């Protein structure tokens, strides 16, 4: 018998995640082997993301990981889920369309400081103000690492690179202040050496109903080594966390931060480098997803449930 006539039964793989299904586990989520440089902070971010997905236990087919261009944007390759790798700086509008078109999906976007605050800065601003339901993780290494050391939007003044051999002279972007001003409804910050804290921030961001962003200081050991030691306790730095209000009526609670207090979030955002880490801001307002769903519902009620073809023909009839 020739091999052409042999019919093999399909191998049944149990669906993972969700009620009544096997729980998501790292071995299920791991896709390809990461190709970052040894010691890169992005390894820790990826490990934390696996933990977040395990905790959330979403149905595996409802997870989407999307990215633009850069070292950090290789993320979708290493997560066994639906995803994509889009052009430089343009991942957010594409991911927003996925979120708006499929309410059953949980959309995560990954990028770096160049992808997010330089060529993608305009898209970041509009994604934030529209409050589309998705989570954006920005791995900030304060350098263009993939193209071998150029000054990025978050590089500090004096940073020497191929584009600024005498030292950067431009004022760097303050990511948290920028995100607050743009209108993001969840803004948090963490450090790749603080795995538990990083996991907590990404988990809270994923559970937020709206546009949530976590900036993570993720060291580029090849082209910006030691850049974030000032916030690393193991390197003699200080990892200062934001203590959130507990509303427990205690006297010390008055000094704690209310994440709904936008003015105080700004004050925390402009603290001298390396600043604070934690949840700066969280507020709830209608998402673009909900507003568009309401708009569609009203339109259908107004047209008495007319089909798309009927509406198109009616529009053409008005043009005669």
C-alpha positions as CSV (number, residue, x, y, z in Angstrom):
1,X,0.0,0.0,0.0
2,X,1.4,3.4,-0.9
3,X,1.8,6.1,1.6
4,X,-0.8,8.2,-0.3
5,X,-3.6,5.8,0.8
6,X,-2.7,5.8,4.5
7,X,-5.1,7.9,6.5
8,X,-4.0,8.8,10.0
9,X,-6.4,9.9,12.8
10,X,-5.8,13.5,14.0
11,X,-4.1,13.8,17.3
12,X,-6.5,15.4,19.8
13,X,-4.9,18.1,21.8
14,X,-7.1,19.3,24.8
15,X,-8.0,22.9,24.7
16,X,-6.3,24.8,27.5
17,X,-7.5,27.5,29.9
18,X,-11.0,28.5,30.9
19,X,-13.8,26.8,32.9
20,X,-13.8,23.0,32.7
21,X,-10.5,22.9,30.8
22,X,-6.9,22.1,31.8
23,X,-5.2,25.1,33.3
24,X,-2.7,27.1,31.2
25,X,0.9,26.2,32.1
26,X,4.2,27.6,31.0
27,X,5.0,24.5,28.9
28,X,1.8,25.2,26.9
29,X,2.5,28.9,26.5
30,X,6.2,28.6,25.4
31,X,6.6,28.8,21.6
32,X,10.1,29.4,20.2
33,X,13.4,29.8,22.1
34,X,14.1,33.6,22.8
35,X,17.0,35.0,20.8
36,X,17.8,38.0,22.9
37,X,21.4,38.7,24.0
38,X,22.4,36.8,27.2
39,X,21.5,39.0,30.2
40,X,18.8,41.0,28.4
41,X,16.0,42.2,30.7
42,X,13.4,41.1,28.2
43,X,13.9,37.5,29.3
44,X,12.5,38.4,32.8
45,X,9.6,40.3,31.2
46,X,8.7,37.2,29.1
47,X,8.9,34.9,32.2
48,X,6.6,37.3,34.1
49,X,4.2,37.3,31.2
50,X,3.9,33.5,31.3
51,X,3.1,33.8,35.0
52,X,0.4,36.4,34.3
53,X,-1.2,34.2,31.7
54,X,-1.1,31.2,34.0
55,X,-2.9,33.3,36.7
56,X,-5.5,34.7,34.3
57,X,-6.1,31.2,32.7
58,X,-7.8,32.7,29.7
59,X,-8.8,30.2,26.9
60,X,-5.6,29.9,25.0
61,X,-7.3,30.7,21.7
62,X,-8.5,34.0,23.1
63,X,-5.0,35.4,23.8
64,X,-3.4,37.7,21.2
65,X,0.2,39.0,21.5
66,X,1.1,41.8,19.1
67,X,4.2,43.9,18.5
68,X,6.0,46.4,16.3
69,X,9.7,46.5,15.5
70,X,12.7,46.2,17.9
71,X,14.3,43.7,20.2
72,X,11.3,43.7,22.6
73,X,8.9,43.3,19.6
74,X,10.1,39.7,19.0
75,X,7.8,38.9,21.9
76,X,5.0,37.2,19.9
77,X,7.5,34.7,18.5
78,X,8.0,33.3,22.0
79,X,4.3,33.0,23.1
80,X,2.2,30.1,21.9
81,X,-0.9,32.2,21.1
82,X,-2.4,34.1,18.2
83,X,-0.3,37.2,17.4
84,X,1.6,39.2,14.9
85,X,4.6,41.3,14.2
86,X,3.8,44.6,12.5
87,X,5.7,47.5,11.1
88,X,7.7,50.0,13.2
89,X,5.5,52.0,15.6
90,X,2.2,50.9,14.0
91,X,1.3,47.9,16.3
92,X,-1.3,49.9,18.4
93,X,-3.8,50.8,15.7
94,X,-3.6,47.3,14.3
95,X,-4.1,45.8,17.8
96,X,-7.0,48.3,18.4
97,X,-8.8,46.9,15.4
98,X,-8.4,43.4,16.7
99,X,-9.8,44.4,20.1
100,X,-12.7,46.3,18.5
101,X,-13.5,43.6,16.1
102,X,-13.4,40.6,18.5
103,X,-14.8,41.1,22.0
104,X,-13.8,37.6,22.9
105,X,-10.1,38.2,22.6
106,X,-7.6,39.5,25.1
107,X,-5.1,41.7,23.3
108,X,-1.5,42.3,24.6
109,X,0.9,44.6,22.8
110,X,4.6,44.7,23.3
111,X,7.2,47.2,22.3
112,X,10.2,49.3,23.2
113,X,10.8,53.0,24.0
114,X,11.7,53.7,20.3
115,X,8.7,51.8,18.9
116,X,6.3,53.4,21.4
117,X,7.6,57.0,22.0
118,X,9.3,57.8,18.7
119,X,7.8,56.6,15.5
120,X,4.8,55.2,17.3
121,X,4.2,58.2,19.6
122,X,1.2,59.6,17.7
123,X,-0.5,56.2,17.7
124,X,0.2,55.8,21.4
125,X,-1.4,59.1,22.1
126,X,-4.6,58.3,20.2
127,X,-4.8,54.7,21.5
128,X,-4.7,56.1,25.1
129,X,-7.3,58.9,24.6
130,X,-9.7,56.5,22.9
131,X,-9.3,54.0,25.7
132,X,-9.5,50.9,23.6
133,X,-9.5,47.7,25.7
134,X,-6.0,46.3,25.5
135,X,-2.7,46.1,27.5
136,X,0.5,47.7,26.2
137,X,3.8,46.6,27.8
138,X,6.7,49.0,27.0
139,X,10.2,47.5,27.6
140,X,12.2,50.7,28.0
141,X,16.0,50.2,27.6
142,X,16.7,53.9,26.8
143,X,18.6,53.0,23.6
144,X,18.0,51.7,20.1
145,X,19.5,48.2,20.7
146,X,18.4,46.3,17.6
147,X,20.2,48.7,15.3
148,X,23.3,48.8,17.6
149,X,23.2,51.8,19.8
150,X,21.5,55.0,18.7
151,X,19.9,57.6,21.0
152,X,16.2,56.8,21.8
153,X,13.5,59.1,23.1
154,X,14.2,58.1,26.7
155,X,18.0,58.3,26.5
156,X,19.3,60.7,29.2
157,X,21.0,64.0,28.4
158,X,24.7,63.2,27.8
159,X,24.2,59.7,26.5
160,X,26.8,58.9,23.9
161,X,25.8,56.9,20.9
162,X,26.3,56.5,17.1
163,X,23.8,59.4,16.6
164,X,25.1,61.5,19.5
165,X,28.9,60.8,19.7
166,X,29.3,63.9,21.8
167,X,26.4,63.1,24.1
168,X,22.6,63.5,23.7
169,X,21.4,67.1,24.1
170,X,17.7,66.6,23.6
171,X,15.3,66.5,26.6
172,X,14.2,62.9,27.1
173,X,10.6,61.8,27.1
174,X,9.1,61.1,30.6
175,X,7.0,58.0,29.8
176,X,4.7,58.2,32.8
177,X,3.9,61.9,32.4
178,X,3.4,61.3,28.6
179,X,0.9,58.4,29.3
180,X,-1.0,60.4,31.9
181,X,-1.3,63.4,29.5
182,X,-2.4,61.2,26.6
183,X,-5.4,59.8,28.7
184,X,-4.4,56.2,29.5
185,X,-6.7,54.9,32.1
186,X,-4.2,52.6,33.8
187,X,-0.5,53.6,34.1
188,X,2.1,51.6,36.0
189,X,5.9,51.1,36.0
190,X,8.2,48.3,37.0
191,X,11.8,47.0,36.7
192,X,12.9,43.8,35.0
193,X,15.0,42.8,38.0
194,X,11.9,42.9,40.2
195,X,10.0,39.8,38.9
196,X,7.3,39.6,41.5
197,X,6.5,43.3,41.2
198,X,6.6,43.2,37.4
199,X,4.2,40.2,37.4
200,X,1.8,42.1,39.7
201,X,1.8,45.2,37.5
202,X,1.1,43.3,34.3
203,X,-1.6,41.3,36.0
204,X,-3.3,44.4,37.3
205,X,-3.0,46.0,33.8
206,X,-4.5,42.9,32.1
207,X,-7.5,43.0,34.5
208,X,-8.2,46.7,33.9
209,X,-11.1,47.4,31.6
210,X,-9.6,50.0,29.2
211,X,-6.2,51.0,27.7
212,X,-3.6,49.9,30.3
213,X,0.1,50.5,30.0
214,X,3.1,49.2,32.0
215,X,6.5,50.7,31.4
216,X,9.3,48.3,32.4
217,X,12.9,49.3,32.7
218,X,14.6,46.5,30.8
219,X,18.4,46.7,30.6
220,X,20.2,46.4,27.3
221,X,23.4,44.7,28.5
222,X,25.2,45.2,25.1
223,X,24.6,48.9,24.5
224,X,23.4,50.5,27.7
225,X,24.8,48.3,30.5
226,X,24.1,49.5,34.1
227,X,21.6,52.1,32.9
228,X,19.0,51.2,35.6
229,X,21.3,50.2,38.5
230,X,20.0,53.3,40.4
231,X,16.8,51.4,40.9
232,X,18.3,48.0,41.5
233,X,18.8,47.2,45.2
234,X,21.3,44.5,44.3
235,X,23.5,47.1,42.6
236,X,23.3,49.6,45.4
237,X,20.3,51.4,44.1
238,X,16.9,52.0,45.6
239,X,13.7,50.5,44.2
240,X,11.0,52.9,45.6
241,X,7.5,51.6,45.3
242,X,4.2,53.6,45.4
243,X,2.2,52.7,48.5
244,X,-1.5,52.7,47.5
245,X,-4.3,53.8,49.8
246,X,-5.9,51.0,51.7
247,X,-8.9,53.1,53.0
248,X,-8.5,51.5,56.4
249,X,-9.0,54.7,58.4
250,X,-5.5,54.6,59.7
251,X,-3.5,57.9,60.2
252,X,-0.7,56.7,57.9
253,X,-3.2,56.1,55.1
254,X,-3.5,59.8,54.5
255,X,0.1,59.7,53.1
256,X,-0.6,56.9,50.7
257,X,-1.4,57.4,47.0
258,X,-4.9,57.3,45.6
259,X,-4.5,56.0,42.0
260,X,-7.5,58.0,41.0
261,X,-5.8,61.2,42.0
262,X,-4.4,62.4,38.6
263,X,-2.6,65.5,40.1
264,X,-0.7,63.4,42.6
265,X,0.1,60.8,39.8
266,X,1.8,63.7,37.9
267,X,3.7,64.7,41.1
268,X,5.0,61.1,41.4
269,X,5.8,61.0,37.6
270,X,8.2,64.0,37.8
271,X,10.2,62.7,40.8
272,X,14.0,62.7,40.0
273,X,15.5,59.7,38.3
274,X,15.0,56.8,38.9
275,X,11.6,57.8,40.4
276,X,8.9,55.5,41.7
277,X,7.5,52.1,40.7
278,X,4.0,50.8,40.9
279,X,0.5,52.0,39.9
280,X,0.5,55.7,39.2
281,X,-3.0,56.0,37.9
282,X,-6.1,54.0,37.5
283,X,-9.5,55.3,36.6
284,X,-12.6,53.8,34.9
285,X,-14.3,55.5,32.0
286,X,-16.2,54.0,29.0
287,X,-14.0,52.1,26.6
288,X,-14.1,52.7,22.9
289,X,-15.2,49.1,22.7
290,X,-18.3,49.8,24.7
291,X,-19.1,53.1,23.1
292,X,-18.9,51.6,19.6
293,X,-21.1,48.7,20.7
294,X,-23.7,51.1,22.0
295,X,-23.5,53.1,18.8
296,X,-24.1,50.0,16.7
297,X,-27.0,49.0,18.9
298,X,-28.7,52.4,18.6
299,X,-28.2,52.3,14.8
300,X,-29.8,48.9,14.5
301,X,-32.7,50.0,16.6
302,X,-33.2,53.1,14.4
303,X,-33.1,51.1,11.2
304,X,-35.3,48.4,12.7
305,X,-32.7,45.7,12.2
306,X,-32.3,46.2,8.5
307,X,-29.5,44.2,6.8
308,X,-26.3,45.6,5.4
309,X,-27.5,45.3,1.8
310,X,-30.8,47.1,2.6
311,X,-29.0,50.0,4.3
312,X,-26.6,50.2,1.3
313,X,-29.5,50.3,-1.2
314,X,-31.3,52.9,0.9
315,X,-28.2,55.1,1.0
316,X,-27.9,54.9,-2.8
317,X,-31.5,55.7,-3.3
318,X,-31.0,59.0,-1.4
319,X,-28.4,60.0,-3.9
320,X,-30.7,59.9,-6.9
